[in-house]
């Protein structure tokens, strides 16, 4: 009975009140521990995927005094050992480890002591693992990107709705300091009504997509079977897919500015890809490559620059860029334009009607970003110091752990994950059909009309 | 016989060799003067449209010693007189004037002494007047924009092909100093192969679209019948049309970077408009407006920000922005991205692989713009000084007059005009059908495969 009440309590605080669920039962026949857990004990977390990213996030978990890393899973033994040693060195109990094959994570999900699971595996594993975690009663958190088909996005939503166990999508850029200061200003109405927004992933990843098979970051032109680390799995997406493969760093903040799935939603998109030259050129021009290297004959399908334009229910237009194969400085290219003003990240400037002193002139954004620094950044600045990606990784992990502790739906949830990741699939379809518009599913099944903004409130 | 030889000489220097033409005859039965004119006399020019823009361009003609302004046409008597006075003050013969109704320009086109006609009228007159000029044997030059339907673009092309009389499209931004320096760098291969480009017209025109009916620039919220100057005709397009109304300042330079109609061509586009708020808000918030002003009930159809994405035959992607209704700093938003580097206008920066000293870091573009200043700018810098729009108006007028003098097809011709202006019509169609892709006609009827770059060579 207590289990059921706990579960109902959780559900009543989520957007799911009134929906009918069957109680999720783990493979071992035990009731799932997340819904049973008492609020006063530390959160027990298992981590799946201990490459560079998973290890970095584990470090952040180990810095906290409100959670334990109790289980680890990776099929790469050295990575698994490295993470295990870190947990032990942090003074925690020896974690249980799982590494015997690609399905080993399912054994971890049977551990009754695990409340929540953090997933930092290659893209295509994110959704299956998150779904399996929810269905095993574990609060899931997954790194960004991964959908290969719209149905996978539905799988994620359905797993949540059928179990009542949440999943957080770890889009850290939503927590970037300038992004949150702008969110603060947007919510104060300083930009007026939202009209047009831009964002993207503009990052020269050639040194990530290729290496010598032994060390990361550009040491050669190997990928796939002969590659190392990310190049082992990530680069293959550039061979077989043409679309916005990595939309969420750009769309996450934009979705928060426009209240997507909370009174607003994406309606349709079109995508257009440029020719693909960057990766081939890299292989040919690299000292360890050359025109006779086997990878010089690979046809990389991913256009060097993919442009996606989204229209929302509320009438905003959004440009998303994906640009990872060419020499260029890093830029997420944010632009927030409303009826009263505009902010652009690339020139670090803004213009606010009535506020900026020179009409028609850009103004340095910095004083505004400082003045409107988000309250969460003010509160957690010292704790965020030293966390990855300029501190924003602290915030995304903090919201994950706090959501587990408080048994609440996280501020970036399955509906966000589904509609943001769906961009990849829809953009592939649009490009494959000559930029035809593709309609977004309503992954909330109508709940977007009533849901309220809850991110960073 | 001489007429015919002259005409053949002209045609052999144009891209039209081999096509069959009927000799154009003016309404008065005389042979057209452009094809008859001797190379050693000054060019006689008639100007149609003497508002702010036409008067400014007339000033530039009057600064030159190789042409005469022999005729003027405007239906607004004070504007006509102002221009006439300027011609006389410049020491030229009293020009013939035409102002009796909207068709008065046709009388000017009958003047045998007129070699060429410059058109700076409201948008919808550009094409009919240019077509009439060519059919009357006058070398035409038209200010930018104006097509309301794809057929009008064909009208322009057909008039040229049927008469052999050229038309220049006066897209001055092609001659902007930084734009031409970048063109110089593009042609030297410094950016590598062109991959992705951006441009647009991002200019807060609210003060142009409204005034008090007596003075220009934001003095009230009147337009159309009760407006003055541009607001008299331009604003109505924002009421009745939703599309990229003004694409050519952005697409002109981009077309030159990518050799459009010269080995390359536009294949298709998609357009998406944001909601429309800016103009309504302006009327309501203006001290001379208010929510009870009649114009507060006008439904402005033009989305505040229109985004168009074009795909070219060579595989480049192009983003064009149209953004004229919101408070924002002026920016044409150029971005030129190739396989070896990127330039962006908004942050005045570039990155060139192997050249920029800090990998992944923006570099100030200025030293490059100075070092690669286009030879034409070096040559004509002193003559351009004081000409409109930072000097670029000198260059566009110079190319026009030189093309007439040399009886050659101008570097921005009917094919460019047609394919650039077509963007407006296609973007309207795309937006009206939910961002469906629209295919570009091949206005060159295949000649793009053989034409060579000739702009600023």
Interface residues (C-beta under 8 A of the other chain):
Chain A: X192 X193 X195 X196 X204 X268 X270 X272 X273 X274 X275 X277 X278 X281 X303 X304 X305 X306 X307 X309 X310 X311 X314 X315 X316 X317 X319 X323 X326 X327 X328 X329 X330 X337 X338 X339 X340 X341 X342 X344 X346 X347 X348 X349 X351 X352 X353 X360 X361 X362 X434 X435 X436 X437
Chain B: X192 X193 X195 X196 X204 X268 X270 X272 X273 X274 X275 X277 X278 X281 X303 X304 X305 X306 X307 X309 X310 X311 X314 X315 X316 X317 X319 X323 X326 X327 X328 X329 X330 X337 X338 X339 X340 X341 X342 X344 X346 X347 X348 X349 X351 X352 X353 X360 X361 X362 X434 X435 X436 X437
